[in-house]
Amino acid sequence: MDKNQTTGFLLLSALLIAYMFFFQPEQPVEDTSVQTDQVEQQAKASQGEKQTTVATVESDSVLQSKFGIFGVMMKGEQKDIVLSNENIEVTFDSKGGRVKNVLLKTYQTYDKKPLNLVNESNYKVEENLPTQFGMIDLNTLYYTAEKSGNNVAMVGRDTEGNEILRRVYTLADQGYVLNYRLELVKAKPYIQGASISYTWHDDMMLVEKDMKTSRQKTTVNYFTKAGDYDYLSMTSTSKEEEAISEPLSWVSAKQKFFNVALITDQQFNAANLIVDMDENDEEIVKSADISFQIPLSNIETANLRYYFGPNDYRVCESVAKGFEDNVYLGWSWTTPLSKYIFIPIFETLEGFGLGYGLIIFIMVVLVKSVLYPLTFNSYKSMAKMRLLKPEMDELKAKYGDDQMKIQQETMSLYQKVGANPLSGCIPMLAQMPFFVALYNFFPNALQLRGQAFLWADDLSSYDSILDLPFSIPAYGDHVSLFTLLWAISMAGYTYFQNQAQVQTNEQMKYISYLSPVFFLFFFNSFAAGLTYYYFVSNCITIVQQLASKRFVNEDKIRKVMDENKKKNANKKAGGFAARLDKAMKEQQKAQQEAKKKGKKED
């Protein structure tokens, strides 16, 4: 370039720089009915300090013209405030005055990472306050945090420093309950509506070993003001939605061992609950969308409180009425067994500082000992049936293909000797509630979570001694040793059972051995604590059967039956036996008449 060109280039460059410096265009601001979007500049935080962000927004006059008294709260500083006790650490954000993160101090995820039950990426809440300026989401406003001990007040102030509203959070020295109080203060005159619209989205993250089992135990629970507990389907793989018209006392987003809930002493109205899941998502168990109305008439006395904690029966029962139902104990007809028998026994054994493998073993021994009289009576009944088999074979030979006559004579024989073919089944049915109660108790016992025993690294989940490189349909991609041991013990139990009872159908004898193989698939993903319990239970049952065989005197039983037979030789059947005999005769008569009618038509 020559001298003139160089001079011109420098002048043009200077003009361009001056234009960019003095006439830089303003950032565009998108208008909204509630609040302007904010362009935030992150301030560089010093080492160990919480990050502080200053938001640049529209001028105070513009904001106040749009949002009135709330306009001044549309801008401010963003920083974190922490409340902590021996159980949880709660982090709040001054932008929104909301819960940002909840860390459970005494629990970890299955892979030993910190268990953040709530974090800002998976937990979002809107609290829309109806005002003359439109709906104001309290969780988007800026507050000044005033912390005192384990109490933090998120205060919104006007330009003169007067309080507009106050959101107060209080955390006790221990426990998982965070108390929340909303004080409307100067905002009251501007409210135009009867309720706050509360909307809550929770992506419940995987914190356990097994995603499939976690999904089967995750849902939304709720408790009505009238005292009724209910929930959305846990096992459904499709979207579940329910609109609740009656007032609620609490709502909970519940996983297998933990839950997040909002509770009130007053009521929540017009609730809508949704649970959904993406089967391909390997991090989010299920997503919950919960919305309801919080009446403003009693907002300052509603005693609102959050629960961020475990599904521990004793902890939950002290939180609110019916809140212990977040601990799944099975069907209502077996729940009392867990509440009043198994939980107290379990807690008593825990008090001795015993390992959980030993505690389960002792519980097996206690349960089998209490139920042994039923087992013994069942064995005696089977002994009677074995002793009657020769006479039953004679009846079959005598009456041939006349099944009705065989049945009548068989029932008559039972009545005369004092035998009841159902007496062997009744003791087994009486034990069923215990079986079902324990089936639900061990997999949902929080105390077993993360507890190792022998080769099992977590008694609340399946024990794997071999991870397969492929998945077998209905079986899974692992081999559970406790399940294998259970299947072997079940085969042993079946063998001794077949020896003890009268087997009228030889094919059924062999089919009974297929049962353990079938349940091997079903039990493979069960909690190790449960399959270990079943294994020990079968072993003790076999020992009890062998003991019963030794103590049951079949000669004595035969002598008693012969005496009864002589005594009742001419005695007519009464009660149930008489009614059964009458029914069988009527059925036989109807069959004979049907045969005669068929022959005439031919």
Summary of the structure (lengths in Angstrom):
residues: 602
radius of gyration: 35.8
end to end distance: 124.5
largest distance: 141.6
contacts: 1785
relative contact order: 0.07
helix: 44%
strand: 27%
